[in-house]
Amino acid sequence: MSALPPQVLIVGAGPTGLAAALFLARRGVRARVVDAAPGPTTTSKALAVNPRTLELLAETGVADRILSEGQHIGVIRIGTNGRVNTTVRPRWDRVAPGRPMTILPQARTEALLAEALAEHGVRPEYDARLTGLIQTADTVTATLSPGETVTTALLLGADGAHSATRHALNLDFPGDASDLPWHLVDVEIEGAARDEARVDFQRAGPLITLPFAGGVFRIIGFGDDLLPRLPAGWTPGRVLWRSEFKVSHRMVPTMAVGRVALAGDAAHIHSPIGGRGMNLGIEDAFVFAVCAVDALNGDLSRIADYARVRHAVDAAWVKTSRGLTGFVAGQSPGVRLVKRIAPPIATSVPGLIEQALKRGLGLDHPTAVR
C-alpha cells in the first residue's frame, strides 16, 4: 500500500473491485482495495468472459492472458430431451473479431487481474470489513474492522450481493427471488467436444453445459442428479466442485450517493443465464474509472453520470435476465413448443444470431459516458 492516502477506496476484491483498481491505476489514480474475506476466491464461480469485457481489458494486458488460458466457445448445441435440434457456430469474426466468448474460472480471472494490479504496486488487503462510512462535501471517511479509519475522495462499493457499502448508504435492493434451487457441478467429462456448449431443455428442467480448458465442464440445472442426465456418449469422471443457489433479480434505485458509488453485485444481481454477471461488473468498473478521473479533477457531477448511465444498462439486463430465466425454466406446453421450434427458425434468418449475440454480450451499447 502506498504511503500516500488513497484517492479512491474500493471495498471488495472480486473481479469488479480488482478491475476498477486496475483501470484507475492505469490512469494514475491511487486506489486501495480491501475485502472482508480472509483471502482470494479459490472456486470457479463465474465462468464466462464475454467479448465486451475482453475489449475493456485489452489495454491492461489481462485480455490476452484470458484468451491464452481460457477455453473458447466454438459451437453451441440446443435441443430438447437429449436430442439436438439446432447447432450454432458463432461467427466471432463478425460479432467481435479476435474476442470470442471465453470460459475461465473466476478464481483465475481474479488472479490475472491481481497480478496486473500488483505491477502498479497495488495489492488487495483481506480481513478488512467496512463497518461504517460518513460523507462530507469533500471527502468520504470509512471505518474498517478492526477500527481503522480511511479518508478518501471517492469510495466504490464492489462488495457483492450482501454489500456493506449499500447497507451503509441505506439503499433498498428491490426485486424478487425464486425458491427453486439451481445446482452447479464442475466435472471432468470424456467424450464431449471441448469447445462445445449445450442447452438441453429436458422434462426434468434445463441442463446447461459449458466447457473449461482441460476437459472439465460446468453443469447447470435443477436438482442434484445432473450427471445421469448428460448426453449419450458423455462419461462423467472426477467431480471438482458442487454448489447450489437460488436466483434473485434485484436492482438498486441509484448506483451512487454523493461521493460513494456501487458496482457489480452490490448494485444488481440476476440469474447466470446469459453469463453477464461478472461482465456487467467489469463494465461498471471501467465506466466508474473514467468518471472518477474527472471527479478527482473537480467535476463531481461525473459520479452522477456514472450512476445514470450504468443504472440504465444494468437495469435493462436485470429485466432481460428475468424474462430469459422464466423462459428457460418454464415447463408449460406452450413454452416447451417454443423451445423446440424457435432455435431452428432463428438460425435460418441471416444475421439474427449475430444480432442476438451482440445484444446478449453487451455489444449493443457504448461504454463512453456523456
N, C-alpha and C positions, 0 to 999 in steps of 0.2 A: 504494500500500500504506500502511496506517495506521502511524503511529509506534509505536503500542502493539503488543505481540506478539499474534499471532492466538490466539483461544480454540480454534479448530479449524483444522488444516491439512488441506486437501483435495488429494490427489495425483491429477491427471487433470482436464483441462479440456474433456472431451467433454460431451454432454448431461447425464449423471448428475452429474458434478462441478459443472458450472455451475448446475444446478437445486438441488443441495444447498446451494451457497453462497448462492443467491438465497433459498431458504426460510429459511436461517439468518439472513441479513441482515434479513429482514422480522420476525424475532423478536428483533432486537437483538444478535445474536451476531457477533463479529468473525471472519471466515474469510479465509484466504489460499489461493489456488488456484494450483498450479504444475503444469507439464506438461513432459514430456521432449521433445515435438515442437518444431520450430522456429517453428510458428505455428498458427493455427486451421485446422480442416478446410476444404478447398476443394471437395470432391467430394460427390456426392449421398448415398452410403452408405444409411443407414436412411431410410425414407420415411414410413411410416405413423405418424400421431399419433392415438392412439385416444381415445375419449370419457373414459376414466378419467384419462388424462394432461391432457386439456383441463380436466377438473373440478379437478384438483390445481393447475394453473397459473392458474386463474381469478383467484385472489387477487393474482397478480403482474402482471396485465395482458397477459402473454405469450399466453394462450389466445386473446384477442380478435385479436391480431396474426396468430397462426397461422391462425385461421378466415378472416380477411380476405384473407390472401395465398395460402393453400393451395387445393388442389382437393378438393372434397367428392365422396365416392363415392355416387352415386345409384342405380347399377344394378350388379349382379354377374351375369354370364352364365357358366354352367357347361356344358361339353359334352365330346364325345369326337370326336377326329379331324376337327376343324373344324366339326362340327355342334352347334349349341346345343340342349341338352336341357332346360335349366332357366334361368329368369330370376328373379332375386331382387331385389326393390326394398325395401331395408331401411327399416323404419318407425322412423327415428331418433327421431321424436316419442314413440315408446313405449319404445325402448331407452335413449336418452339425450337427452332434449329439449334442443335448442339446441347439441348437441355431436356432430355427425356425424363419422364416420371421415374424416380429412383427410390428404391426401398433400402433404408438403412436404419437399424435400431436407434432409438432416441439416445441411448447411452453413448453411442459412437458419435452421433451428431453433436451432442453436448461436449464430448471430449475434443472434437475437432475445433469447435468454437472456442473452448477454453484454451487450447493450445495456441490458436491465433491471437487470442486476447493476451496471453502471457507474453507474447512478443512485444506488446506495448507496455509491459510492466504491471499489468492488472491481473490479479488472481482473486477468485471468489472466496469469501470468508463464510465459513459454516458455523452452525450453532449460534447464530445471531438472529434473534427473533424481534420483529418490530412489535413494540408494546404500546406505542403512542406517538402522535405527531401533533405539532402546533404550527400554524402558518401565520406569518405577518405579511405585510405588503411586499417585503423584500426578501424573505427567507423562509425556509422550512426547517424546523428542528424536530428530529426524530429521536425517539428513545428506543434503544436496542437492549435486549437482555444480554448480560445481567446488570444493566443500569447505565450503559454508555449513552451519551447524547451526541448527536451529529447534526451540525448546522450546515445547510447546503442551499444552493439557489433553487434547485428543482429536485423532485422525487418522482420516480417511476415505480409504481406497484405492479410487478410481474410475478406475483406470489401465489398464483394458482386459484382454483375454484373456491377455496376457503380463505381467500385473501384477507390478511390482517390489515392491509392498506385500505381496502374497500370498507371494511368494518370501521376503521378509524375515521373515514370520511362520512360515516353514517349513510351510505348509499344502499338503497334497496337492490335486490337482484331478482327481479320478477321473471316469471316463466312457468314452466311445467316440468314434471318429472314422470317417468314411466316406472311401474312396479315390476316390469318384466326384465329379468337379468339377461344380459348378453355374456357369453363366455368366450374367452380367448385361450388359445393353445399355440405355443411355439414348438414345432415338432420337426424332426428330420423325416423326410419322405423320399422313398425310392420310386422311380417310375414316372415322376412328374417332370414336365419341362421346366427348367429353372428360370425361364424368362416369362412365364405364363401366370396370369391372374385369372381366377374363376369366380363367377357368381352363379350359384345354383339355387333356384327358387324351389325348395323341396316342400313336401306336405308338412314336415316337421318344423319348417321355418327356413329362412335363408341360410345358406352356407357359403361363406366368402373365404377364398384362399389367396394369399399374397406371398410371393417368393422372396426370401432373403438370399444373399450370396451363400454359396456352400451347401445347397440342398436343404436348407431349413425353410419352413413355411409357417406363416401365421394363419391360423384357422379362426374364423369369427362366426358365431351363430348362437341360436337359442339352445339351451340345455347343456348338460355336462357330458353328453355322449357324442361328441362331434366326430371323433376319429372313425367310428364304424360307418359314418355317412360319407366318407371320402369317395371320389370316383373309382370305378373299377380299374384295377391295374396299379393303383397307388398303394404303396405299402408303408404305413407309418412306423417309425422307429423310436429313437430316444426323444422323450418329451423334455424340453428345456425350461419351459415356464408355463404356468397356468394362472389365469386371473378371471375375474368377472366384474361387471359394472352395470349400473342402471343408468339409462340415458336421461339427461336433463337438457332442456333448451332454455337458456336464460341470457338476458342482456341487461347491463346496467343502463339507467336512464341517461347518464352522461359519463364520458370517459376522462374527464378532467374537472377538478375543482381548484381554482386558483393556480398554484404552482405544483400541484400534485396531479399526476396522470396515471391512468390504468392501462394495461396492455395484456394481451393473451387471455388465458382462462380467468384471470382476475376480473375481466370485463365481460367475457362472453364464453359460454360453454354450449356444446351441441354434440350430437352423435358423431361417431367417426366415419359415417357414410360419406364418401367423397374425399376423405383424407385431408381436410382443410385445417384441422385444429392447430397443430404446431405451425403450419404455414401461415395462417392468419396472424398468429402471434409474432412471427418474424416480420411480416409486413407491418404490423403495428410498430415494432421496434425500429424499422427503417424510417418510417414517417415521423415517429417521435424524435429520432436523432436529427433529422432535417429541421424540424420545428424548434427543437431545443437549442440548436446553434443560434438561430435567430432570436430566441427568447433571451439567451445569455448575452446577446449583443444589444439588448434593450427593448426588444419588441415582444413583450409578454403575451400579446394577443395571439401569437403563433401557437401557444399551447391550446387555446380555444379552437384554433384552426385544426390542430391535430384531432381534438375531440370530435369536432363536427365531421371531418372527412372520414375518419376511421369508424365512427359510430354508424354512419350510413352504410359503409361497406360491410362491416361485421354484422350489423343487424339484418341486412339483406340475406347474408349467408345463413344466419340462425334460422330465419324464416324458411329458406330453401331447404336446409337440412331437416327441419321438422317435417316438411312435406315428403322429402325423399325417404326419410326413415319410416314414416307411416306407410308409404307405398311398398318399400322393401319388406316390412314386417307384416303387411296386410295379407289376409288369407281368405277374403271373400271370393266367391266365384268370379265376379267381375274383375277384381284386381288380378286374380290368377290368370285370367284370359289375357289381360293387357300385358302381363309379364311374359306371356308366351309369344304374342304376336308383335308387340311393339319393337323389340330389338331388331328382328329381321327387316321390318319396314324402315327403321331408322338408317340401317346400313345401306339401303337401296337408294337413298336420297343423296345425291352428290353434295359433299361439303358439310352435311348435317353433323356427322360425328366430330369433325374438326371444330365446328362451332360449339357443339356441346362440351367438348373437352376444354376449349378456351373459357367457357363460362364456368365450368366446374373447377378449373385450375386457377381461377383468378386472373386470367389474362385478358379479361374484357373491360378492365378499368385501369386508369393510370395510377402510379404511386405518387406523382407530383402533388404538392399541396398548394392550392391557390387561395 
